[in-house]
Amino acid sequence: MKAPRGAIHAAVAPEGDDIVITKHRVGAFPGTDLEMILRANDIDTLILFGIATSGVVLSTLRHAADTDYRLIVIKDCCADSDAEVHACLVDKVFPRQATVVSASEFLDALKSHG
């Protein structure tokens, strides 16, 4: 049986008191409690990746940048049905409002600060 659209894969399933946000729009913020939860937990930096670069990632990044979050985009953990649009976003648009790095660069930075 096929998993329902939007189902959380067992490998990354929430545990304990993890918070799950259900999106209702393209971006992660509109129509959700995400911003309230982030602010209540003093979170000021967001790490973005996912599908689709020109949809969810772009919409979420723009809202988060407008509300003064520090942003990191993991470029090789984003995907889009249009490779040219993906490349334009991660190479030209996103760097104006976010730090754009590869997954290996991100993991190396975590290790050096751990």
N, C-alpha and C positions, 0 to 999 in steps of 0.2 A: 504494500500500500504506500502510496506517495504521501510524503509529509505535507501538511497544509502550508500554503504560502505564508512566509513570515515566521515559520516555526524556528525555535532556537535549537541549534544542533547540540546534541548531547555532550560533545567535547567542550562546549563553552556554556553549558547550562548554568543558570543562577544557583548559587549555594547560600545557605544560611539566610542572612538578612540583606543579600544583594538586592539592589533596586532595579526593577524592570520598567522601562518606559515604552509605552505603545504609541508609535507614531500614527498620526491621522492625516498628515500632509506630506509633501515631498521632503521638506527639511525636518530636522529633529525637534525644533523648538515650538512652532505654532501648534496650538491645541493640546499641549502637554504641560506637565509640571516640571519639565527638565530644568529650566532656568532657576526656579525656586529651590529645587533640590540642590543644584550646584552651588548657588549662593549660600544656602543654609549650611553647607558643608565646607565653606570657604575655598571652593575649587575655582582657580582662576586660569588654569591651563587645560586645553583640550587637545587630544590627539585624535586626528580624524583619518579614517580610511574606510573603504567600502565600495559598494556598487550603488549607484552609478556616479562616476566622477562629475558628469555634467548635470546630475540631478541632485541626489541626496547630499553628496559631499559638497558641491557648490552651494546649494541652498543653506546648508547648515553652517558652512564656513562664513558666508556673507552675514548671516544673522549673528553668529558668535563674534565676528570682527566688529560689527556695529555696536555690540554690547560689551566691548572691551576685554574679551578673553584673549589670552595669549594662545596662539595656535600652532600646532605642528601637524603637517600632513605627511603620511607615509606613502610616498608616491607609487611604489611598486606593490602596495596592498590596496590600490584603487584600480578600478576597471571601468571601462565604458565601451559601448558597442561601436563607437567611432574612435579609432586609435588616434586620429589626427586631432580631434577635439580634446581627448584625454591629454595628449602631449602639450597642446596649447595651454590648457588649464594648469597643469603641474609645472610647466616650464616658464610660463609668462604671466598668468593671472594670479594664481595662488601665492607666489613669492611676494606679491605686493602687500599681503595681509598675514602671511604665515611663513614659518620656517618649513621648507620642503626638504625631506630627507628620504633615503632608502631605508628599508627595514634593517639592513645590516648596520647602517650608520646609527640608527636609533638604538638598536641593541647594544652597540659598542658604547654609546653615550651612557646608557643605563648602567653598564658594567663599570665604567670609569667613575660613576657617581655613587655606586653601591657600596 
